[in-house]
Amino acid sequence: MKSKIIASVCLSGSNHVYQVITRSGKKIILLFIFTITLFSCNSDDSSSTVNPNLLQRVDFYPGTTFEKRWNFNSEGLVTSITNSDNELIESFVYDANNNIVQDIKYSLGSPTENYLITYDSNNKITSINGKQYNYSVSQNRYYYTIGIESFSCDLNADGIATHYLNFFDFPDEGDDVQTEFSFQYENENLISMSGFETNNGDVEVNFNYGTVINPLKTATLPVLRIKSILEPHFFNTGISSINIKEYQNYATGDPETHSFGMLFYPNNKIEILTQENFSNGIFESSFTNSHYYYQADVLP
């Protein structure tokens, strides 16, 4: 794994010290624009019940046409995804055990997909939109066979997919439809996602990580468990890992790679994840991948 360069940036007129972490080995120039919000530090803080370690919002690709905002409740769990105009893209409803019982997707503000999920007393999924799911305790697997369709999803200790298979065995030879993904984890980090879809071909994404904790894993864990079954592509950014990725590439022969830099708040929580894009090792572009806001922060 490549070495890292760690730099501290002191901003004039402020007591804030920011750390910037980038990957060395390539000539990268990062331009950061800092926006400083000053907070009162008196002991009479009316927001003492707010947990500043929990996420309030994460903005992905801020300032672009692809911007998405992930919004979190007071318990630090994601409840909705919106665009920059605050239009709903997806919403999540929880039960008293913090299981997702409803997942709704939207287009132009109108619902397009609605998933209703039920659970047993052990918080294992029993049905999605009326379709019954079996669960094997010994294999830690969801599965079913209904007519020509066979489904299975193997899970890790967090209830996140390690192998996904959905297969339609049509009577006519050559008409079968298959979606299959394998997810390889090391030290609770997703290091490789690979698979095949009949209509989309092969997929492969690989990741390297540092030691910075990824706050999104805990904040999205109930969603990750549902996406393991409904949407395996959801994992193609490494969101299910305990650490934040520093490098990403694809199948052998694909020239595209990405390196990631980090900007921290004074309390060492990640504030900004930057992304640098390369083709055949040649730098092409850079931008902000994501901006993290915590529950003690003032939103822009």
Contacts in CASP RR format, 6 or more apart in sequence:
PFRMAT RR
TARGET T0000
AUTHOR 0000-0000-0000
METHOD contacts of the structure
MODEL  1
MKSKIIASVCLSGSNHVYQVITRSGKKIILLFIFTITLFSCNSDDSSSTV
NPNLLQRVDFYPGTTFEKRWNFNSEGLVTSITNSDNELIESFVYDANNNI
VQDIKYSLGSPTENYLITYDSNNKITSINGKQYNYSVSQNRYYYTIGIES
FSCDLNADGIATHYLNFFDFPDEGDDVQTEFSFQYENENLISMSGFETNN
GDVEVNFNYGTVINPLKTATLPVLRIKSILEPHFFNTGISSINIKEYQNY
ATGDPETHSFGMLFYPNNKIEILTQENFSNGIFESSFTNSHYYYQADVLP
1 208 0 8 1.000
2 23 0 8 1.000
2 24 0 8 1.000
2 25 0 8 1.000
2 247 0 8 1.000
3 24 0 8 1.000
3 25 0 8 1.000
4 21 0 8 1.000
4 22 0 8 1.000
4 23 0 8 1.000
4 24 0 8 1.000
4 210 0 8 1.000
4 246 0 8 1.000
5 21 0 8 1.000
5 22 0 8 1.000
5 23 0 8 1.000
5 24 0 8 1.000
6 19 0 8 1.000
6 20 0 8 1.000
6 21 0 8 1.000
7 19 0 8 1.000
7 20 0 8 1.000
8 17 0 8 1.000
8 18 0 8 1.000
8 19 0 8 1.000
8 20 0 8 1.000
9 17 0 8 1.000
9 18 0 8 1.000
9 19 0 8 1.000
9 20 0 8 1.000
9 32 0 8 1.000
10 17 0 8 1.000
11 18 0 8 1.000
11 34 0 8 1.000
11 36 0 8 1.000
14 36 0 8 1.000
14 38 0 8 1.000
15 266 0 8 1.000
16 36 0 8 1.000
16 265 0 8 1.000
16 266 0 8 1.000
17 266 0 8 1.000
18 34 0 8 1.000
18 263 0 8 1.000
18 264 0 8 1.000
18 265 0 8 1.000
18 266 0 8 1.000
18 271 0 8 1.000
19 262 0 8 1.000
19 263 0 8 1.000
19 264 0 8 1.000
19 268 0 8 1.000
20 30 0 8 1.000
20 32 0 8 1.000
20 261 0 8 1.000
20 262 0 8 1.000
20 263 0 8 1.000
21 212 0 8 1.000
21 246 0 8 1.000
21 261 0 8 1.000
21 262 0 8 1.000
22 28 0 8 1.000
22 30 0 8 1.000
22 259 0 8 1.000
22 261 0 8 1.000
23 246 0 8 1.000
23 247 0 8 1.000
23 259 0 8 1.000
23 260 0 8 1.000
23 261 0 8 1.000
26 259 0 8 1.000
26 276 0 8 1.000
26 278 0 8 1.000
26 281 0 8 1.000
26 283 0 8 1.000
27 283 0 8 1.000
28 259 0 8 1.000
28 276 0 8 1.000
28 283 0 8 1.000
28 286 0 8 1.000
30 261 0 8 1.000
30 274 0 8 1.000
30 276 0 8 1.000
30 286 0 8 1.000
31 286 0 8 1.000
32 263 0 8 1.000
32 272 0 8 1.000
32 274 0 8 1.000
35 300 0 8 1.000
37 297 0 8 1.000
37 298 0 8 1.000
39 296 0 8 1.000
39 298 0 8 1.000
47 296 0 8 1.000
50 295 0 8 1.000
50 296 0 8 1.000
51 76 0 8 1.000
51 295 0 8 1.000
52 267 0 8 1.000
52 294 0 8 1.000
52 295 0 8 1.000
52 296 0 8 1.000
52 297 0 8 1.000
53 269 0 8 1.000
53 294 0 8 1.000
54 72 0 8 1.000
54 74 0 8 1.000
54 75 0 8 1.000
54 76 0 8 1.000
54 219 0 8 1.000
54 294 0 8 1.000
54 295 0 8 1.000
55 70 0 8 1.000
55 72 0 8 1.000
55 76 0 8 1.000
55 78 0 8 1.000
55 215 0 8 1.000
55 216 0 8 1.000
55 219 0 8 1.000
55 292 0 8 1.000
55 293 0 8 1.000
55 294 0 8 1.000
55 295 0 8 1.000
56 71 0 8 1.000
56 72 0 8 1.000
56 76 0 8 1.000
56 293 0 8 1.000
56 294 0 8 1.000
56 295 0 8 1.000
56 297 0 8 1.000
56 299 0 8 1.000
57 69 0 8 1.000
57 70 0 8 1.000
57 71 0 8 1.000
57 72 0 8 1.000
57 293 0 8 1.000
57 299 0 8 1.000
58 69 0 8 1.000
58 70 0 8 1.000
58 72 0 8 1.000
58 216 0 8 1.000
58 290 0 8 1.000
58 291 0 8 1.000
58 292 0 8 1.000
58 293 0 8 1.000
59 67 0 8 1.000
59 68 0 8 1.000
59 69 0 8 1.000
59 70 0 8 1.000
59 290 0 8 1.000
59 291 0 8 1.000
59 293 0 8 1.000
60 66 0 8 1.000
60 67 0 8 1.000
60 68 0 8 1.000
60 69 0 8 1.000
60 70 0 8 1.000
60 289 0 8 1.000
60 290 0 8 1.000
61 67 0 8 1.000
61 68 0 8 1.000
61 287 0 8 1.000
61 288 0 8 1.000
61 289 0 8 1.000
61 290 0 8 1.000
62 84 0 8 1.000
62 288 0 8 1.000
62 290 0 8 1.000
62 291 0 8 1.000
63 84 0 8 1.000
63 288 0 8 1.000
64 287 0 8 1.000
67 83 0 8 1.000
67 84 0 8 1.000
68 81 0 8 1.000
68 82 0 8 1.000
68 83 0 8 1.000
68 89 0 8 1.000
69 81 0 8 1.000
69 82 0 8 1.000
69 83 0 8 1.000
69 84 0 8 1.000
69 86 0 8 1.000
70 78 0 8 1.000
70 80 0 8 1.000
70 81 0 8 1.000
70 216 0 8 1.000
70 220 0 8 1.000
71 78 0 8 1.000
71 79 0 8 1.000
71 80 0 8 1.000
71 81 0 8 1.000
71 82 0 8 1.000
72 78 0 8 1.000
72 79 0 8 1.000
72 219 0 8 1.000
72 295 0 8 1.000
73 79 0 8 1.000
74 295 0 8 1.000
75 98 0 8 1.000
76 219 0 8 1.000
76 295 0 8 1.000
77 92 0 8 1.000
77 94 0 8 1.000
77 98 0 8 1.000
77 219 0 8 1.000
77 220 0 8 1.000
77 222 0 8 1.000
78 92 0 8 1.000
78 219 0 8 1.000
78 220 0 8 1.000
78 223 0 8 1.000
79 91 0 8 1.000
79 92 0 8 1.000
79 94 0 8 1.000
80 88 0 8 1.000
80 89 0 8 1.000
80 90 0 8 1.000
80 91 0 8 1.000
80 92 0 8 1.000
81 88 0 8 1.000
81 89 0 8 1.000
81 90 0 8 1.000
81 91 0 8 1.000
82 88 0 8 1.000
82 89 0 8 1.000
83 89 0 8 1.000
87 106 0 8 1.000
87 108 0 8 1.000
87 109 0 8 1.000
88 104 0 8 1.000
88 106 0 8 1.000
88 109 0 8 1.000
89 105 0 8 1.000
89 106 0 8 1.000
90 103 0 8 1.000
90 104 0 8 1.000
90 105 0 8 1.000
90 106 0 8 1.000
91 102 0 8 1.000
91 103 0 8 1.000
91 104 0 8 1.000
91 106 0 8 1.000
92 100 0 8 1.000
92 102 0 8 1.000
92 103 0 8 1.000
92 104 0 8 1.000
92 222 0 8 1.000
92 223 0 8 1.000
93 100 0 8 1.000
93 101 0 8 1.000
93 102 0 8 1.000
93 103 0 8 1.000
93 104 0 8 1.000
94 100 0 8 1.000
94 101 0 8 1.000
94 222 0 8 1.000
95 101 0 8 1.000
95 119 0 8 1.000
97 119 0 8 1.000
97 123 0 8 1.000
98 222 0 8 1.000
99 117 0 8 1.000
99 119 0 8 1.000
99 123 0 8 1.000
99 222 0 8 1.000
100 117 0 8 1.000
100 222 0 8 1.000
100 223 0 8 1.000
100 225 0 8 1.000
100 226 0 8 1.000
101 116 0 8 1.000
101 117 0 8 1.000
101 118 0 8 1.000
101 119 0 8 1.000
102 114 0 8 1.000
102 115 0 8 1.000
102 116 0 8 1.000
102 117 0 8 1.000
103 113 0 8 1.000
103 114 0 8 1.000
103 115 0 8 1.000
103 117 0 8 1.000
103 223 0 8 1.000
103 226 0 8 1.000
103 230 0 8 1.000
104 111 0 8 1.000
104 113 0 8 1.000
104 114 0 8 1.000
104 115 0 8 1.000
105 111 0 8 1.000
105 112 0 8 1.000
105 113 0 8 1.000
105 114 0 8 1.000
106 112 0 8 1.000
114 129 0 8 1.000
115 128 0 8 1.000
115 129 0 8 1.000
115 226 0 8 1.000
115 230 0 8 1.000
116 128 0 8 1.000
116 129 0 8 1.000
116 130 0 8 1.000
117 125 0 8 1.000
117 127 0 8 1.000
117 128 0 8 1.000
117 226 0 8 1.000
118 125 0 8 1.000
118 126 0 8 1.000
118 127 0 8 1.000
118 128 0 8 1.000
118 130 0 8 1.000
119 125 0 8 1.000
119 126 0 8 1.000
120 126 0 8 1.000
120 135 0 8 1.000
124 135 0 8 1.000
125 133 0 8 1.000
125 135 0 8 1.000
125 142 0 8 1.000
125 229 0 8 1.000
126 132 0 8 1.000
126 133 0 8 1.000
126 135 0 8 1.000
127 133 0 8 1.000
128 229 0 8 1.000
128 230 0 8 1.000
131 144 0 8 1.000
131 146 0 8 1.000
132 144 0 8 1.000
133 142 0 8 1.000
133 143 0 8 1.000
133 144 0 8 1.000
133 229 0 8 1.000
134 142 0 8 1.000
134 143 0 8 1.000
134 144 0 8 1.000
135 141 0 8 1.000
135 142 0 8 1.000
135 143 0 8 1.000
136 143 0 8 1.000
139 154 0 8 1.000
140 154 0 8 1.000
140 155 0 8 1.000
140 156 0 8 1.000
140 159 0 8 1.000
141 152 0 8 1.000
141 153 0 8 1.000
141 154 0 8 1.000
141 155 0 8 1.000
142 151 0 8 1.000
142 152 0 8 1.000
142 153 0 8 1.000
142 155 0 8 1.000
142 229 0 8 1.000
143 150 0 8 1.000
143 151 0 8 1.000
143 152 0 8 1.000
143 153 0 8 1.000
144 150 0 8 1.000
144 151 0 8 1.000
145 151 0 8 1.000
148 168 0 8 1.000
148 169 0 8 1.000
148 170 0 8 1.000
148 171 0 8 1.000
149 166 0 8 1.000
149 167 0 8 1.000
149 168 0 8 1.000
149 169 0 8 1.000
150 165 0 8 1.000
150 166 0 8 1.000
150 167 0 8 1.000
150 169 0 8 1.000
151 165 0 8 1.000
151 166 0 8 1.000
151 167 0 8 1.000
152 163 0 8 1.000
152 164 0 8 1.000
152 165 0 8 1.000
153 161 0 8 1.000
153 163 0 8 1.000
153 164 0 8 1.000
153 165 0 8 1.000
153 228 0 8 1.000
153 229 0 8 1.000
154 161 0 8 1.000
154 162 0 8 1.000
154 163 0 8 1.000
154 164 0 8 1.000
155 161 0 8 1.000
155 162 0 8 1.000
155 228 0 8 1.000
156 162 0 8 1.000
156 185 0 8 1.000
158 188 0 8 1.000
158 221 0 8 1.000
158 224 0 8 1.000
158 225 0 8 1.000
158 240 0 8 1.000
159 224 0 8 1.000
159 225 0 8 1.000
159 228 0 8 1.000
160 183 0 8 1.000
160 221 0 8 1.000
160 224 0 8 1.000
160 225 0 8 1.000
160 228 0 8 1.000
160 235 0 8 1.000
160 240 0 8 1.000
161 181 0 8 1.000
161 183 0 8 1.000
161 228 0 8 1.000
161 229 0 8 1.000
161 232 0 8 1.000
161 235 0 8 1.000
162 182 0 8 1.000
162 183 0 8 1.000
162 184 0 8 1.000
162 185 0 8 1.000
163 180 0 8 1.000
163 181 0 8 1.000
163 182 0 8 1.000
163 183 0 8 1.000
164 179 0 8 1.000
164 180 0 8 1.000
164 181 0 8 1.000
164 182 0 8 1.000
164 183 0 8 1.000
164 228 0 8 1.000
164 229 0 8 1.000
164 232 0 8 1.000
165 178 0 8 1.000
165 179 0 8 1.000
165 180 0 8 1.000
166 178 0 8 1.000
166 179 0 8 1.000
166 180 0 8 1.000
167 176 0 8 1.000
167 177 0 8 1.000
167 178 0 8 1.000
167 179 0 8 1.000
167 180 0 8 1.000
168 176 0 8 1.000
168 177 0 8 1.000
168 178 0 8 1.000
169 176 0 8 1.000
170 176 0 8 1.000
170 177 0 8 1.000
176 198 0 8 1.000
177 198 0 8 1.000
177 199 0 8 1.000
178 196 0 8 1.000
178 197 0 8 1.000
178 198 0 8 1.000
179 196 0 8 1.000
179 197 0 8 1.000
179 198 0 8 1.000
179 232 0 8 1.000
180 195 0 8 1.000
180 196 0 8 1.000
181 193 0 8 1.000
181 194 0 8 1.000
181 195 0 8 1.000
181 203 0 8 1.000
181 232 0 8 1.000
182 192 0 8 1.000
182 193 0 8 1.000
182 194 0 8 1.000
182 195 0 8 1.000
183 190 0 8 1.000
183 192 0 8 1.000
183 193 0 8 1.000
183 235 0 8 1.000
183 240 0 8 1.000
184 190 0 8 1.000
184 191 0 8 1.000
184 192 0 8 1.000
184 193 0 8 1.000
185 191 0 8 1.000
185 241 0 8 1.000
187 242 0 8 1.000
188 241 0 8 1.000
188 242 0 8 1.000
188 243 0 8 1.000
189 207 0 8 1.000
189 209 0 8 1.000
189 241 0 8 1.000
189 242 0 8 1.000
189 243 0 8 1.000
190 207 0 8 1.000
190 235 0 8 1.000
190 238 0 8 1.000
190 240 0 8 1.000
190 241 0 8 1.000
191 206 0 8 1.000
191 207 0 8 1.000
191 208 0 8 1.000
191 209 0 8 1.000
192 204 0 8 1.000
192 205 0 8 1.000
192 206 0 8 1.000
192 207 0 8 1.000
193 203 0 8 1.000
193 204 0 8 1.000
193 205 0 8 1.000
193 206 0 8 1.000
193 235 0 8 1.000
193 236 0 8 1.000
193 238 0 8 1.000
194 202 0 8 1.000
194 203 0 8 1.000
194 204 0 8 1.000
194 205 0 8 1.000
195 202 0 8 1.000
195 203 0 8 1.000
195 204 0 8 1.000
196 202 0 8 1.000
196 203 0 8 1.000
197 203 0 8 1.000
202 251 0 8 1.000
203 233 0 8 1.000
203 236 0 8 1.000
204 250 0 8 1.000
204 251 0 8 1.000
205 236 0 8 1.000
205 238 0 8 1.000
205 248 0 8 1.000
205 249 0 8 1.000
205 250 0 8 1.000
206 248 0 8 1.000
206 249 0 8 1.000
206 250 0 8 1.000
207 238 0 8 1.000
207 241 0 8 1.000
207 245 0 8 1.000
207 247 0 8 1.000
207 248 0 8 1.000
208 245 0 8 1.000
208 246 0 8 1.000
208 247 0 8 1.000
208 248 0 8 1.000
209 241 0 8 1.000
209 243 0 8 1.000
209 244 0 8 1.000
209 245 0 8 1.000
209 246 0 8 1.000
210 243 0 8 1.000
210 244 0 8 1.000
210 246 0 8 1.000
211 243 0 8 1.000
212 243 0 8 1.000
212 244 0 8 1.000
212 262 0 8 1.000
212 270 0 8 1.000
213 242 0 8 1.000
213 243 0 8 1.000
213 244 0 8 1.000
214 239 0 8 1.000
214 241 0 8 1.000
214 242 0 8 1.000
214 243 0 8 1.000
214 244 0 8 1.000
215 269 0 8 1.000
215 270 0 8 1.000
215 292 0 8 1.000
216 239 0 8 1.000
217 224 0 8 1.000
217 239 0 8 1.000
217 240 0 8 1.000
217 241 0 8 1.000
217 242 0 8 1.000
220 239 0 8 1.000
224 234 0 8 1.000
224 235 0 8 1.000
224 239 0 8 1.000
224 240 0 8 1.000
227 234 0 8 1.000
227 235 0 8 1.000
237 245 0 8 1.000
238 245 0 8 1.000
244 260 0 8 1.000
244 262 0 8 1.000
244 270 0 8 1.000
244 273 0 8 1.000
245 260 0 8 1.000
246 259 0 8 1.000
246 260 0 8 1.000
246 261 0 8 1.000
247 257 0 8 1.000
247 258 0 8 1.000
247 259 0 8 1.000
247 260 0 8 1.000
248 257 0 8 1.000
248 258 0 8 1.000
248 260 0 8 1.000
249 256 0 8 1.000
249 257 0 8 1.000
249 258 0 8 1.000
250 256 0 8 1.000
250 257 0 8 1.000
255 279 0 8 1.000
255 280 0 8 1.000
255 281 0 8 1.000
256 277 0 8 1.000
256 278 0 8 1.000
256 279 0 8 1.000
257 277 0 8 1.000
257 278 0 8 1.000
257 279 0 8 1.000
257 281 0 8 1.000
258 275 0 8 1.000
258 276 0 8 1.000
258 277 0 8 1.000
258 278 0 8 1.000
259 275 0 8 1.000
259 276 0 8 1.000
259 278 0 8 1.000
260 273 0 8 1.000
260 274 0 8 1.000
260 275 0 8 1.000
260 276 0 8 1.000
260 289 0 8 1.000
261 273 0 8 1.000
261 274 0 8 1.000
261 275 0 8 1.000
261 276 0 8 1.000
262 270 0 8 1.000
262 272 0 8 1.000
262 273 0 8 1.000
262 274 0 8 1.000
263 270 0 8 1.000
263 271 0 8 1.000
263 272 0 8 1.000
263 274 0 8 1.000
264 270 0 8 1.000
264 271 0 8 1.000
265 271 0 8 1.000
265 294 0 8 1.000
269 292 0 8 1.000
269 294 0 8 1.000
270 292 0 8 1.000
271 291 0 8 1.000
271 292 0 8 1.000
272 288 0 8 1.000
272 290 0 8 1.000
272 291 0 8 1.000
272 292 0 8 1.000
273 288 0 8 1.000
273 289 0 8 1.000
273 290 0 8 1.000
273 291 0 8 1.000
273 292 0 8 1.000
274 286 0 8 1.000
274 287 0 8 1.000
274 288 0 8 1.000
274 289 0 8 1.000
275 286 0 8 1.000
275 287 0 8 1.000
275 288 0 8 1.000
275 289 0 8 1.000
276 283 0 8 1.000
276 285 0 8 1.000
276 286 0 8 1.000
277 283 0 8 1.000
277 284 0 8 1.000
277 285 0 8 1.000
277 286 0 8 1.000
278 284 0 8 1.000
293 299 0 8 1.000
END
